[in-house]
Amino acid sequence: MNQAKQGDIVKVHYTGKLSNGEVFDSSTGKKPLTFKLGDGNLISGFENAVLGMAVGQSRSVTIPADEGYGSHNEQLVAQVERNNFPEKIEVKVGQALQIKKPNGEVVNVTITDVSGEQVTLDANHPLAGKDLNFEIELVEIAE
């Protein structure tokens, strides 16, 4: 039986859940996710879980934070004054924004707290520091 290996282009269906059971992403009702094993376009823990699977096989895996989106880095959290935001921007917890650094680099941030005139911005990936649980089904290995 053919098993998924480095360099294969694979198609998988998946559902990702947090430890509390909350679904954060799923391919249910959509086309399967297609990717090349070893390209590094997905988190390493997900790619490693697919390695060795056969078409039609399903697997449940828990991917620790260090094989997912890494640890939560407090150095990527900053407080800024509310008056630094344009008036047209609604400043609320959960709001995703893009900030342009002086060197032109764009950084994605999420507002995690609003206290009076202080706004807390977090540039960590929303899933950083979290263990991820996946149900994965290998649908196809492209030849």
N, C-alpha and C positions, 0 to 999 in steps of 0.2 A: 504494500500500500504506500502510495506516494505521501511523503511528509514534508511540511513547509521547512525550507532551509534558507540561509542567507542568500540574498540575490533574487529570490522568488518574488513575483508580483502576486499578491494574495488579495482575496476579498473576504471580509468578515462582517458579521453582524455582531453588535455588542450593546450592552447596557452598562453604564458606569454609575455606581452608587457610592455615597459617603457612608461612614460608619453608622450614622443614624438612620440609614435606609433611604435617604433622599436621593432621587435620580438626578444627576447633574448633566448627563448626556446619553443619547441612545440613537441607534440607527433603526429602531423599530418603526415600521411604516415608511421607511426611506430605502434608497439604494444602499447596498452594502458599502462599507468603507474599503477603498482600494489603495494599497500602498506597496512599496518595494521593501522587503525585509533587509535591514542593514543600512538603509539610506539615512537613518537618524531623523526622519521627519516626524516621528511620533515619540512619545516618552519611552525610554529604554525598557521599563518594566512591561509595557504593553507588547512591544516587539518580542521580547524574550518569552512572553506567555504564548505567543503564536508559534514560535519555533518548535518544530517537532510534531505539530498537530496534523492530523489527516483530514481530508475533506469530509464534512459531515460531523466531525467531532466538535463537542462543546466542552468548555472548560470554565471553571470559576477560579479567579485568582484575586489575591489581595496584593496590591502594589504599594510598598512602603513609600513614604514621601520622598526619600532620597533617590528612588528609581522612577519617581513621577515628576512633580514640579519643584522638587527641592524643599528645603526647610524655609520657614517664614523668616525673612531677614529684616530685623528691626531698623537697619540702616536705610531701608527703602520706604520707611514711614516718616512723614514730615507733617508738621502743623504750619499752616499759613493763615494769614489774616483774610477774613471774608472780603475785604475791600480790594484784594488782589484779583478778584474774579469780575469779568464783565457783568453788568447788571442783567443782561439777557439770559445768563446761565442760571438755571434753577439749581441751587446748592442743596442737595439732599443726600442722605445716606443711601449708598448703593449706586449712585450716579457714576457712570464711567466717563472719563475725560481723556483727552490727549493733550499733553503739554509739550511744547517745543523748547528744548534746551538751547542755550546760547550758541552751541556748536551746530545747531540745526537738527540734531537727533530728536525724534519724537518718542515720548515715553507714555505708555498707557498707565493710567492711575484710576483708582476707585476711591470715592469719598466714603470713609468708614465712620466718621463722627463729625457732628456739627454741634459745637458748644459755644453759644454766644457769638463772638466775632472770630472764633478759632475754628478752622476746618482742617480735619485730618485726612491726608492723602496717603494712599498705600499703592506703591508700584510693584508689589509682589503679585505673581499670578494668583487669581482667586482660589486656586486649589493648592497653593504652596503650603507646606506643613501638614498636609492631610494624607492619610492612607486612603487609597482608592480601591474599591471592590468592583471587579468587572465580571460579567458573564459574556464569554466570547464564543462564537460559532464560526468555524472556518467553512466558508461557502465554496471557495474556488481557489485553485492554484493555477495561475496562467502558465501555459507552456511556451 
